[in-house]
Amino acid sequence: MIGSTMKKENRVKLFEDYLDELFPNPRCELEYNKDYELLIAVVLSAQTTDKRVNQVTRVLFERYPSLEALVTARLDDVADILRPIGTFLKKAVFVQKIAEALLENYHGHVPNDPSSLQKLPGVGRKTSNVVLSNLYDYPAIAVDTHVERVSKRLRFCRQSDDVSVVEAKLQKVYAKKNWARRHHQMVLFGRYHCKAVKPECDGCKMRGICPYYQKLSKK
Ligand code: SF4
């Protein structure tokens, strides 16, 4: 049975087995030692790679090893450290405002509920989902560029679906207890296998049932 005719739930089941085989212990690739370091790293990861974020946060958190130090840092110095990841001035402002808000409103800790988190500067739904699932085991599926691409290629959703629809559809196909795990696995699968450019279809076990691959092969 090929991808275009196989039922979605069967494609999902095969995909979940494959993800568990490829990534039995999935984890976020952003480096952090403290809760706020993860939050800041996720905010900084917009429009850049985790690898680049890790390079700048190693410098940032060594030079400014506490929230208080981040708040009192010179903005131009923070921006200079963040320069390699793009939109560095805006991100530097976010870093300082987040540090300030955590100290003022949350005793220096990252809040564990989506509505409080999403009130913080630079924090949207995707960031909040990533942070909550990593720090607090909160069931969430953050839809980043990798998750969206893989979901569309495997036709778990429509091409025209926006990220909130993709998220809602993924919440229906996966068991809630697995949401965070599947999110991490799909990020890794998109990053290392089902890449945006030149996906590694030849070695992919989904090839036989992947609608995207089958469409490509017909061309
Ligand atoms: S066959 Fe290719 S396009 Fe389909 S899931 Fe695998 S890597 Fe992605």
Boltz pocket constraint, residues with backbone or C-beta under 6 A from the ligand:
constraints:
  - pocket:
      binder: B
      contacts: [[A, 153], [A, 154], [A, 193], [A, 194], [A, 195], [A, 199], [A, 200], [A, 201], [A, 204], [A, 205], [A, 206], [A, 207], [A, 210], [A, 212], [A, 213]]
      max_distance: 6.0
